[in-house]
């Protein structure tokens, strides 16, 4: 009985150590920028998510096939929106800059999470 308890305790502490180790690895791993850009592209192009191509061209991305022109082409955003908070706010809820906008309020309407919008900004900044 005693031996069984000890084994159980040992197993438990091993699991905790493993867990801490994995958490540390995740925290120390370098941020993979490319995967952020790729995830952002998928979210921006996905018609059930960002669906940005319904209204915007993204001229620097050859994979962004669309003839949409309801919104301005999304280009040179890193230089035109150097403040990441401003472009994030535009995607979160464009009514902040234009109360009559037709752009969906992706954050306020919970179409996209903050994390998903961050990935889309990574993608836009790369194009
Ligand atoms: C239904 C159409 C529509 C959709 C869908 C849409 N937008 Fe827009 N967007 C607009 C319009 C129109 C504007 C022009 C400014 C305004 O009216 O708010 C705009 C402006 C912008 C701007 C500012 C561009 C500039 O040059 O000033 C950004 C950035 C932007 N949109 C990003 C996005 C992203 C990212 C998505 C997808 C997650 C998206 N938009 C989806 C219509 C849309």
Backbone and ligand atoms as CSV (ligand in chain L), in Angstrom:
chain,resi,resn,atom,element,x,y,z
A,1,UNK,N,N,0.832,-1.214,0.000
A,1,UNK,CA,C,0.000,0.000,0.000
A,1,UNK,C,C,0.864,1.261,0.000
A,2,UNK,N,N,1.852,1.285,0.935
A,2,UNK,CA,C,2.762,2.411,1.043
A,2,UNK,C,C,3.544,2.594,-0.269
A,3,UNK,N,N,4.008,1.467,-0.787
A,3,UNK,CA,C,4.796,1.505,-2.022
A,3,UNK,C,C,3.927,2.043,-3.174
A,4,UNK,N,N,2.676,1.639,-3.175
A,4,UNK,CA,C,1.752,2.087,-4.222
A,4,UNK,C,C,1.575,3.620,-4.171
A,5,UNK,N,N,1.375,4.119,-2.915
A,5,UNK,CA,C,1.210,5.581,-2.728
A,5,UNK,C,C,2.445,6.333,-3.230
A,6,UNK,N,N,3.607,5.784,-2.851
A,6,UNK,CA,C,4.868,6.445,-3.230
A,6,UNK,C,C,5.000,6.488,-4.752
A,7,UNK,N,N,4.624,5.361,-5.381
A,7,UNK,CA,C,4.723,5.306,-6.841
A,7,UNK,C,C,3.793,6.338,-7.465
A,8,UNK,N,N,2.598,6.448,-6.836
A,8,UNK,CA,C,1.624,7.404,-7.355
A,8,UNK,C,C,2.164,8.842,-7.236
A,9,UNK,N,N,2.779,9.097,-6.037
A,9,UNK,CA,C,3.324,10.430,-5.799
A,9,UNK,C,C,4.429,10.736,-6.809
A,10,UNK,N,N,5.261,9.705,-7.036
A,10,UNK,CA,C,6.372,9.885,-7.962
A,10,UNK,C,C,5.854,10.207,-9.374
A,11,UNK,N,N,4.806,9.425,-9.749
A,11,UNK,CA,C,4.243,9.633,-11.082
A,11,UNK,C,C,3.691,11.054,-11.220
A,12,UNK,N,N,3.048,11.493,-10.126
A,12,UNK,CA,C,2.449,12.824,-10.126
A,12,UNK,C,C,3.520,13.902,-10.271
A,13,UNK,N,N,4.610,13.774,-9.485
A,13,UNK,CA,C,5.623,14.831,-9.569
A,13,UNK,C,C,6.311,14.792,-10.925
A,14,UNK,N,N,6.415,13.602,-11.497
A,14,UNK,CA,C,7.025,13.509,-12.823
A,14,UNK,C,C,6.157,14.249,-13.850
A,15,UNK,N,N,4.839,14.046,-13.716
A,15,UNK,CA,C,3.921,14.706,-14.653
A,15,UNK,C,C,3.994,16.227,-14.512
A,16,UNK,N,N,4.071,16.672,-13.251
A,16,UNK,CA,C,4.148,18.125,-13.024
A,16,UNK,C,C,5.439,18.663,-13.647
A,17,UNK,N,N,6.552,17.936,-13.437
A,17,UNK,CA,C,7.833,18.382,-13.994
A,17,UNK,C,C,7.759,18.432,-15.521
A,18,UNK,N,N,7.138,17.412,-16.108
A,18,UNK,CA,C,7.025,17.354,-17.565
A,18,UNK,C,C,6.225,18.556,-18.070
A,19,UNK,N,N,5.141,18.809,-17.351
A,19,UNK,CA,C,4.275,19.917,-17.721
A,19,UNK,C,C,5.014,21.257,-17.666
A,20,UNK,N,N,5.753,21.469,-16.550
A,20,UNK,CA,C,6.512,22.714,-16.401
A,20,UNK,C,C,7.536,22.823,-17.526
A,21,UNK,N,N,8.161,21.690,-17.843
A,21,UNK,CA,C,9.167,21.670,-18.903
A,21,UNK,C,C,8.567,22.084,-20.225
A,22,UNK,N,N,7.408,21.531,-20.544
A,22,UNK,CA,C,6.764,21.847,-21.821
A,22,UNK,C,C,6.363,23.316,-21.871
A,23,UNK,N,N,5.844,23.812,-20.733
A,23,UNK,CA,C,5.434,25.218,-20.683
A,23,UNK,C,C,6.647,26.108,-20.926
A,24,UNK,N,N,7.780,25.754,-20.276
A,24,UNK,CA,C,8.994,26.557,-20.427
A,24,UNK,C,C,9.439,26.532,-21.885
A,25,UNK,N,N,9.382,25.353,-22.516
A,25,UNK,CA,C,9.803,25.245,-23.920
A,25,UNK,C,C,8.966,26.171,-24.791
A,26,UNK,N,N,7.642,26.136,-24.566
A,26,UNK,CA,C,6.751,26.960,-25.377
A,26,UNK,C,C,7.083,28.434,-25.182
A,27,UNK,N,N,7.392,28.808,-23.932
A,27,UNK,CA,C,7.666,30.212,-23.643
A,27,UNK,C,C,9.005,30.637,-24.259
A,28,UNK,N,N,9.966,29.718,-24.299
A,28,UNK,CA,C,11.296,30.074,-24.775
A,28,UNK,C,C,11.440,29.976,-26.288
A,29,UNK,N,N,10.530,29.218,-26.921
A,29,UNK,CA,C,10.649,29.034,-28.366
A,29,UNK,C,C,10.567,30.391,-29.052
A,30,UNK,N,N,11.407,30.655,-30.046
A,30,UNK,CA,C,11.347,31.960,-30.709
A,30,UNK,C,C,10.015,32.093,-31.444
A,31,UNK,N,N,9.462,33.305,-31.435
A,31,UNK,CA,C,8.180,33.520,-32.110
A,31,UNK,C,C,8.380,33.208,-33.590
A,32,UNK,N,N,7.557,32.348,-34.147
A,32,UNK,CA,C,7.703,31.983,-35.548
A,32,UNK,C,C,6.896,32.950,-36.403
A,33,UNK,N,N,7.606,33.928,-36.951
A,33,UNK,CA,C,6.933,35.002,-37.665
A,33,UNK,C,C,6.208,34.485,-38.904
A,34,UNK,N,N,6.887,33.592,-39.650
A,34,UNK,CA,C,6.293,33.087,-40.886
A,34,UNK,C,C,4.964,32.409,-40.633
A,35,UNK,N,N,4.874,31.638,-39.556
A,35,UNK,CA,C,3.628,30.930,-39.306
A,35,UNK,C,C,2.532,31.916,-38.928
A,36,UNK,N,N,2.898,33.048,-38.300
A,36,UNK,CA,C,1.917,34.105,-38.014
A,36,UNK,C,C,1.375,34.690,-39.302
A,37,UNK,N,N,2.276,34.927,-40.253
A,37,UNK,CA,C,1.876,35.488,-41.544
A,37,UNK,C,C,0.969,34.502,-42.292
A,38,UNK,N,N,1.350,33.235,-42.281
A,38,UNK,CA,C,0.558,32.210,-42.968
A,38,UNK,C,C,-0.840,32.081,-42.338
A,39,UNK,N,N,-0.860,32.050,-40.997
A,39,UNK,CA,C,-2.145,31.951,-40.290
A,39,UNK,C,C,-2.999,33.166,-40.630
A,40,UNK,N,N,-2.357,34.333,-40.689
A,40,UNK,CA,C,-3.075,35.566,-41.014
A,40,UNK,C,C,-3.640,35.522,-42.418
A,41,UNK,N,N,-2.846,34.980,-43.357
A,41,UNK,CA,C,-3.328,34.878,-44.738
A,41,UNK,C,C,-4.583,33.994,-44.787
A,42,UNK,N,N,-4.493,32.846,-44.103
A,42,UNK,CA,C,-5.643,31.925,-44.125
A,42,UNK,C,C,-6.894,32.611,-43.557
A,43,UNK,N,N,-6.713,33.328,-42.439
A,43,UNK,CA,C,-7.862,33.993,-41.800
A,43,UNK,C,C,-8.414,35.108,-42.687
A,44,UNK,N,N,-7.516,35.863,-43.326
A,44,UNK,CA,C,-7.948,36.994,-44.154
A,44,UNK,C,C,-8.689,36.503,-45.397
A,45,UNK,N,N,-8.221,35.369,-45.969
A,45,UNK,CA,C,-8.824,34.880,-47.215
A,45,UNK,C,C,-10.082,34.040,-46.968
A,46,UNK,N,N,-10.176,33.432,-45.790
A,46,UNK,CA,C,-11.285,32.507,-45.491
A,46,UNK,C,C,-12.615,33.269,-45.456
A,47,UNK,N,N,-13.549,32.865,-46.325
A,47,UNK,CA,C,-14.817,33.625,-46.400
A,47,UNK,C,C,-15.660,33.469,-45.142
A,48,UNK,N,N,-15.350,32.463,-44.312
A,48,UNK,CA,C,-16.103,32.329,-43.056
A,48,UNK,C,C,-15.404,33.042,-41.903
A,49,UNK,N,N,-14.258,33.640,-42.176
A,49,UNK,CA,C,-13.506,34.355,-41.118
A,49,UNK,C,C,-13.381,35.836,-41.489
A,50,UNK,N,N,-12.190,36.236,-41.991
A,50,UNK,CA,C,-11.996,37.655,-42.324
A,50,UNK,C,C,-12.750,38.059,-43.587
A,51,UNK,N,N,-12.649,37.177,-44.607
A,51,UNK,CA,C,-13.300,37.475,-45.886
A,51,UNK,C,C,-12.922,38.859,-46.402
A,52,UNK,N,N,-11.700,39.281,-46.119
A,52,UNK,CA,C,-11.255,40.619,-46.516
A,52,UNK,C,C,-11.292,40.787,-48.042
A,53,UNK,N,N,-11.104,39.672,-48.778
A,53,UNK,CA,C,-11.042,39.759,-50.248
A,53,UNK,C,C,-12.404,40.043,-50.866
A,54,UNK,N,N,-13.466,40.020,-50.061
A,54,UNK,CA,C,-14.783,40.404,-50.577
A,54,UNK,C,C,-14.800,41.892,-50.907
A,55,UNK,N,N,-13.946,42.656,-50.253
A,55,UNK,CA,C,-13.958,44.111,-50.445
A,55,UNK,C,C,-12.600,44.695,-50.827
A,56,UNK,N,N,-11.517,43.993,-50.503
A,56,UNK,CA,C,-10.176,44.571,-50.684
A,56,UNK,C,C,-9.308,43.731,-51.605
A,57,UNK,N,N,-8.527,44.395,-52.448
A,57,UNK,CA,C,-7.418,43.719,-53.115
A,57,UNK,C,C,-6.197,43.796,-52.209
A,58,UNK,N,N,-5.330,42.807,-52.331
A,58,UNK,CA,C,-4.063,42.812,-51.587
A,58,UNK,C,C,-2.985,42.592,-52.652
A,59,UNK,N,N,-2.597,43.693,-53.340
A,59,UNK,CA,C,-1.813,43.567,-54.568
A,59,UNK,C,C,-0.495,42.813,-54.395
A,60,UNK,N,N,0.140,42.898,-53.233
A,60,UNK,CA,C,1.454,42.255,-53.074
A,60,UNK,C,C,1.351,40.759,-52.819
A,61,UNK,N,N,0.145,40.228,-52.657
A,61,UNK,CA,C,-0.016,38.793,-52.418
A,61,UNK,C,C,-0.624,38.140,-53.661
A,62,UNK,N,N,0.202,37.381,-54.397
A,62,UNK,CA,C,-0.267,36.746,-55.637
A,62,UNK,C,C,-1.395,35.750,-55.366
A,63,UNK,N,N,-1.471,35.256,-54.123
A,63,UNK,CA,C,-2.536,34.292,-53.800
A,63,UNK,C,C,-3.879,34.968,-53.515
A,64,UNK,N,N,-3.873,36.291,-53.396
A,64,UNK,CA,C,-5.110,37.010,-53.077
A,64,UNK,C,C,-5.844,37.353,-54.378
A,65,UNK,N,N,-6.616,36.395,-54.872
A,65,UNK,CA,C,-7.326,36.566,-56.145
A,65,UNK,C,C,-8.689,37.192,-55.879
A,66,UNK,N,N,-8.892,38.406,-56.341
A,66,UNK,CA,C,-10.190,39.060,-56.157
A,66,UNK,C,C,-10.295,40.263,-57.090
A,67,UNK,N,N,-11.503,40.610,-57.482
A,67,UNK,CA,C,-11.667,41.839,-58.251
A,67,UNK,C,C,-12.396,42.877,-57.391
A,68,UNK,N,N,-12.428,42.652,-56.076
A,68,UNK,CA,C,-13.162,43.542,-55.169
A,68,UNK,C,C,-12.580,44.954,-55.169
A,69,UNK,N,N,-13.452,45.939,-55.039
A,69,UNK,CA,C,-12.957,47.322,-54.931
A,69,UNK,C,C,-13.858,48.168,-54.029
A,70,UNK,N,N,-14.528,47.527,-53.100
A,70,UNK,CA,C,-15.393,48.282,-52.171
A,70,UNK,C,C,-14.535,49.057,-51.172
A,71,UNK,N,N,-13.480,48.425,-50.695
A,71,UNK,CA,C,-12.517,49.102,-49.812
A,71,UNK,C,C,-11.243,49.390,-50.587
A,72,UNK,N,N,-10.373,50.244,-50.041
A,72,UNK,CA,C,-9.113,50.552,-50.743
A,72,UNK,C,C,-8.193,49.331,-50.758
A,73,UNK,N,N,-7.307,49.235,-51.769
A,73,UNK,CA,C,-6.363,48.114,-51.784
A,73,UNK,C,C,-5.510,48.127,-50.507
A,74,UNK,N,N,-5.319,46.946,-49.947
A,74,UNK,CA,C,-4.518,46.873,-48.722
A,74,UNK,C,C,-3.054,46.726,-49.136
A,75,UNK,N,N,-2.354,47.841,-49.122
A,75,UNK,CA,C,-0.943,47.828,-49.515
A,75,UNK,C,C,-0.169,48.878,-48.723
A,76,UNK,N,N,1.127,48.640,-48.593
A,76,UNK,CA,C,2.034,49.542,-47.860
A,76,UNK,C,C,1.511,49.872,-46.471
A,77,UNK,N,N,0.892,48.885,-45.841
A,77,UNK,CA,C,0.236,49.192,-44.561
A,77,UNK,C,C,1.257,49.435,-43.447
A,78,UNK,N,N,2.401,48.762,-43.534
A,78,UNK,CA,C,3.397,48.952,-42.471
A,78,UNK,C,C,3.846,50.416,-42.438
A,79,UNK,N,N,3.988,51.037,-43.641
A,79,UNK,CA,C,4.422,52.442,-43.637
A,79,UNK,C,C,3.239,53.389,-43.430
A,80,UNK,N,N,2.069,52.997,-43.911
A,80,UNK,CA,C,0.923,53.905,-43.750
A,80,UNK,C,C,0.268,53.807,-42.375
A,81,UNK,N,N,0.398,52.614,-41.727
A,81,UNK,CA,C,-0.118,52.430,-40.366
A,81,UNK,C,C,1.013,51.930,-39.466
A,82,UNK,N,N,2.048,52.778,-39.222
A,82,UNK,CA,C,3.163,52.279,-38.412
A,82,UNK,C,C,2.723,51.938,-36.986
A,83,UNK,N,N,1.629,52.548,-36.547
A,83,UNK,CA,C,1.119,52.265,-35.205
A,83,UNK,C,C,0.182,51.059,-35.291
A,84,UNK,N,N,0.665,49.923,-34.786
A,84,UNK,CA,C,-0.083,48.670,-34.863
A,84,UNK,C,C,-1.472,48.800,-34.205
A,85,UNK,N,N,-1.556,49.647,-33.172
A,85,UNK,CA,C,-2.837,49.805,-32.475
A,85,UNK,C,C,-3.889,50.403,-33.416
A,86,UNK,N,N,-3.452,51.288,-34.325
A,86,UNK,CA,C,-4.407,51.963,-35.224
A,86,UNK,C,C,-4.996,50.989,-36.242
A,87,UNK,N,N,-4.143,50.151,-36.825
A,87,UNK,CA,C,-4.661,49.205,-37.826
A,87,UNK,C,C,-5.495,48.129,-37.127
A,88,UNK,N,N,-5.080,47.766,-35.916
A,88,UNK,CA,C,-5.858,46.794,-35.139
A,88,UNK,C,C,-7.250,47.367,-34.855
A,89,UNK,N,N,-7.295,48.652,-34.492
A,89,UNK,CA,C,-8.576,49.298,-34.189
A,89,UNK,C,C,-9.455,49.347,-35.437
A,90,UNK,N,N,-8.822,49.589,-36.604
A,90,UNK,CA,C,-9.592,49.636,-37.866
A,90,UNK,C,C,-10.286,48.286,-38.125
A,91,UNK,N,N,-9.545,47.191,-37.856
A,91,UNK,CA,C,-10.118,45.866,-38.127
A,91,UNK,C,C,-11.098,45.483,-37.002
A,92,UNK,N,N,-10.747,45.853,-35.784
A,92,UNK,CA,C,-11.617,45.525,-34.632
A,92,UNK,C,C,-12.997,46.144,-34.823
A,93,UNK,N,N,-13.004,47.468,-35.169
A,93,UNK,CA,C,-14.286,48.146,-35.365
A,93,UNK,C,C,-14.046,49.427,-36.160
A,94,UNK,N,N,-14.274,49.357,-37.482
A,94,UNK,CA,C,-13.957,50.477,-38.370
A,94,UNK,C,C,-14.852,51.686,-38.104
A,95,UNK,N,N,-15.916,51.499,-37.325
A,95,UNK,CA,C,-16.790,52.649,-37.026
A,95,UNK,C,C,-16.060,53.697,-36.203
A,96,UNK,N,N,-14.935,53.311,-35.593
A,96,UNK,CA,C,-14.121,54.280,-34.835
A,96,UNK,C,C,-13.600,55.394,-35.723
A,97,UNK,N,N,-13.288,55.090,-36.994
A,97,UNK,CA,C,-12.790,56.141,-37.888
A,97,UNK,C,C,-13.860,56.602,-38.874
A,98,UNK,N,N,-14.848,55.755,-39.143
A,98,UNK,CA,C,-15.918,56.131,-40.077
A,98,UNK,C,C,-17.230,55.500,-39.604
A,99,UNK,N,N,-18.077,56.309,-38.949
A,99,UNK,CA,C,-19.326,55.759,-38.388
A,99,UNK,C,C,-20.224,55.119,-39.453
A,100,UNK,N,N,-20.051,55.513,-40.733
A,100,UNK,CA,C,-20.906,54.977,-41.796
A,100,UNK,C,C,-20.238,53.857,-42.593
A,101,UNK,N,N,-19.154,53.319,-42.068
A,101,UNK,CA,C,-18.404,52.312,-42.826
A,101,UNK,C,C,-19.251,51.084,-43.129
A,102,UNK,N,N,-18.924,50.413,-44.242
A,102,UNK,CA,C,-19.578,49.137,-44.520
A,102,UNK,C,C,-18.684,47.975,-44.082
A,103,UNK,N,N,-17.477,48.301,-43.570
A,103,UNK,CA,C,-16.568,47.228,-43.143
A,103,UNK,C,C,-17.089,46.610,-41.847
A,104,UNK,N,N,-17.246,45.292,-41.819
A,104,UNK,CA,C,-17.793,44.650,-40.607
A,104,UNK,C,C,-16.895,44.896,-39.390
A,105,UNK,N,N,-17.494,45.116,-38.218
A,105,UNK,CA,C,-16.706,45.314,-36.987
A,105,UNK,C,C,-16.233,43.959,-36.452
A,106,UNK,N,N,-15.126,43.462,-37.023
A,106,UNK,CA,C,-14.721,42.074,-36.791
A,106,UNK,C,C,-14.531,41.718,-35.318
A,107,UNK,N,N,-13.949,42.670,-34.540
A,107,UNK,CA,C,-13.725,42.389,-33.113
A,107,UNK,C,C,-14.996,42.550,-32.308
A,108,UNK,N,N,-15.640,43.729,-32.435
A,108,UNK,CA,C,-16.851,44.007,-31.644
A,108,UNK,C,C,-17.938,42.973,-31.910
A,109,UNK,N,N,-18.057,42.514,-33.157
A,109,UNK,CA,C,-19.111,41.554,-33.501
A,109,UNK,C,C,-18.654,40.109,-33.258
A,110,UNK,N,N,-17.457,39.962,-32.720
A,110,UNK,CA,C,-16.899,38.635,-32.394
A,110,UNK,C,C,-16.825,37.702,-33.596
A,111,UNK,N,N,-16.498,38.296,-34.741
A,111,UNK,CA,C,-16.253,37.478,-35.937
A,111,UNK,C,C,-14.824,36.936,-35.847
A,112,UNK,N,N,-13.924,37.778,-35.333
A,112,UNK,CA,C,-12.525,37.388,-35.145
A,112,UNK,C,C,-12.108,37.697,-33.707
A,113,UNK,N,N,-11.224,36.852,-33.158
A,113,UNK,CA,C,-10.684,37.136,-31.825
A,113,UNK,C,C,-9.536,38.134,-31.963
A,114,UNK,N,N,-9.102,38.678,-30.843
A,114,UNK,CA,C,-7.969,39.602,-30.842
A,114,UNK,C,C,-6.732,38.912,-31.426
A,115,UNK,N,N,-6.558,37.638,-31.056
A,115,UNK,CA,C,-5.411,36.883,-31.541
A,115,UNK,C,C,-5.476,36.713,-33.065
A,116,UNK,N,N,-6.659,36.428,-33.582
A,116,UNK,CA,C,-6.805,36.258,-35.033
A,116,UNK,C,C,-6.526,37.584,-35.759
A,117,UNK,N,N,-6.991,38.698,-35.168
A,117,UNK,CA,C,-6.729,40.003,-35.783
A,117,UNK,C,C,-5.220,40.284,-35.763
A,118,UNK,N,N,-4.542,39.893,-34.677
A,118,UNK,CA,C,-3.083,40.071,-34.609
A,118,UNK,C,C,-2.386,39.330,-35.745
A,119,UNK,N,N,-2.851,38.101,-36.032
A,119,UNK,CA,C,-2.226,37.313,-37.105
A,119,UNK,C,C,-2.489,37.989,-38.457
A,120,UNK,N,N,-3.699,38.549,-38.638
A,120,UNK,CA,C,-4.017,39.235,-39.901
A,120,UNK,C,C,-3.132,40.469,-40.061
A,121,UNK,N,N,-2.875,41.180,-38.962
A,121,UNK,CA,C,-1.978,42.346,-39.048
A,121,UNK,C,C,-0.561,41.879,-39.419
A,122,UNK,N,N,-0.094,40.758,-38.850
A,122,UNK,CA,C,1.217,40.201,-39.250
A,122,UNK,C,C,1.241,40.001,-40.764
A,123,UNK,N,N,0.170,39.406,-41.271
A,123,UNK,CA,C,0.069,39.114,-42.710
A,123,UNK,C,C,0.062,40.409,-43.525
A,124,UNK,N,N,-0.760,41.384,-43.113
A,124,UNK,CA,C,-0.851,42.632,-43.874
A,124,UNK,C,C,0.478,43.388,-43.839
A,125,UNK,N,N,1.151,43.398,-42.689
A,125,UNK,CA,C,2.425,44.081,-42.579
A,125,UNK,C,C,3.484,43.438,-43.485
A,126,UNK,N,N,3.312,42.164,-43.807
A,126,UNK,CA,C,4.288,41.463,-44.646
A,126,UNK,C,C,3.994,41.647,-46.139
A,127,UNK,N,N,2.917,42.374,-46.478
A,127,UNK,CA,C,2.551,42.532,-47.904
A,127,UNK,C,C,2.312,43.996,-48.287
L,1,LIG,C1,C,-17.826,44.705,-46.644
L,1,LIG,C2,C,-16.583,45.241,-47.129
L,1,LIG,C3,C,-15.331,45.112,-46.302
L,1,LIG,C4,C,-14.778,43.979,-45.760
L,1,LIG,C5,C,-15.330,42.557,-45.771
L,1,LIG,C6,C,-13.518,44.387,-45.173
L,1,LIG,N1,N,-13.316,45.723,-45.341
L,1,LIG,FE1,FE,-11.698,46.779,-44.775
L,1,LIG,N2,N,-12.533,48.494,-45.483
L,1,LIG,C7,C,-13.751,48.570,-46.157
L,1,LIG,C8,C,-13.981,49.955,-46.536
L,1,LIG,C9,C,-15.207,50.478,-47.289
L,1,LIG,C10,C,-12.875,50.708,-46.086
L,1,LIG,C11,C,-12.643,52.237,-46.253
L,1,LIG,C12,C,-12.715,52.951,-44.920
L,1,LIG,C13,C,-14.032,52.779,-44.239
L,1,LIG,O1,O,-15.094,53.054,-44.835
L,1,LIG,O2,O,-14.017,52.332,-43.080
L,1,LIG,C14,C,-11.980,49.743,-45.428
L,1,LIG,C15,C,-10.774,50.098,-44.868
L,1,LIG,C16,C,-9.849,49.197,-44.374
L,1,LIG,C17,C,-8.526,49.545,-43.925
L,1,LIG,C18,C,-7.899,50.921,-43.971
L,1,LIG,C19,C,-7.236,51.005,-45.317
L,1,LIG,C20,C,-6.626,52.324,-45.676
L,1,LIG,O3,O,-5.936,52.356,-46.700
L,1,LIG,O4,O,-6.843,53.322,-44.972
L,1,LIG,C21,C,-7.924,48.379,-43.512
L,1,LIG,C22,C,-6.521,48.227,-42.964
L,1,LIG,C23,C,-8.875,47.327,-43.708
L,1,LIG,N3,N,-10.036,47.851,-44.245
L,1,LIG,C24,C,-8.637,46.017,-43.413
L,1,LIG,C25,C,-9.557,44.995,-43.608
L,1,LIG,C26,C,-9.299,43.627,-43.253
L,1,LIG,C27,C,-8.004,43.120,-42.677
L,1,LIG,C28,C,-10.433,42.924,-43.554
L,1,LIG,C29,C,-10.703,41.472,-43.304
L,1,LIG,C30,C,-10.484,41.003,-41.947
L,1,LIG,C31,C,-11.388,43.860,-44.105
L,1,LIG,N4,N,-10.819,45.095,-44.127
L,1,LIG,C32,C,-12.652,43.520,-44.554
L,1,LIG,C33,C,-14.593,47.516,-46.443
L,1,LIG,C34,C,-14.406,46.206,-46.035
